[in-house]
Amino acid sequence: MSPTPDQAVITAEILRQTAERGTEKSICPSEVARALAGDEEWRPLMGPVRQAAIALSREGEVEILRKGKPVPPEEVRGVIRLRRRSGT
């Protein structure tokens, strides 16, 4: 198993992918994990990716979506998607 990337690397990948998709489309956190760890070892990264997404949401960089609607970081649970916030 490869070493876990630090939060800065995870954050940078979330920002890169959400910027690439734009403000109209979202990404799945697993896309970030797969980009960083590969198709075989991505699952252990899901917790750190979600933590980085919550931090970015609190900073106003990304929106966390649940069932297509933005949710506040303190209400994140279950299946989520990430989208670049307009104006960032």
N, C-alpha and C positions, 0 to 999 in steps of 0.2 A: 504494500500500500504506500502511496506517495505521501509526503508530508502535507499537512493542511495549510493552504495559503493563509496569510494573515489577513486581518480585516481590511487593510488598505488595498490589497490586491482584489479582494472580493468586491469592495465598494467601487473600485475603478471599473471592474467588469460589468457591474450592474449599470453604472452610468454610461459606459460605452454602448451596451446593448440597448438601453432605453433611448439613448440619443439617436442611435441608428434607426430605431423603429419610429421615432417621433412621438408627438403628443396624442395622436389618434389611435395608436396601436399599443398593445401591451406585450410583455414577455412573461414566461413562466419562470419562477425561481430555479426550476430544474435545468433550464437552458444555461443559466449562469454556472451552476454546479458542474454540468457536463463540459462546458467550455474550459473550466479550470482543472477538472480531474479526469476527464475522459468518460467514455460510455460505461466502463466497468466499475469505477470507484467513486461515482458522484454522490451516491446516497448519503454518506456521512457528512457531506458538505451542506446538506439542506438546512440544518440548524444554524450554522454560521451565516449562510446566505440570508435566511429570514431575519436574523439579528441585524445584519448590515442594512437590509431593506427597511426595517423599523427605524434605525438610526437616520437613514436618508429621508424617510418620511417626516420624522421630527424636525429635520433641517430644512424641509420644504423642497427637496430636490426631486423626489418621486412620490407618486400616489400608490397606495396599496389598494387593490380592487378585490372585492369579494362579490361574486355573482354580478360582475360588471359595474358595480358601484363603489366609489371611494369609501374607505373605512378609516377611522382614526387609528393611529398606531396601537393604542391601548386596547382596541377591540379586535386585533388580528387573531384569527383562529381558522383552522381548516385550510381549504384550498384557496390560494390567493394568486393574483397576478400583479405585475408591476408596470407602471406607466410613467413616463417622464412628465413632470408637472409643467403646464403651460407657463411660458415666460422664463424658464430656466435654461 
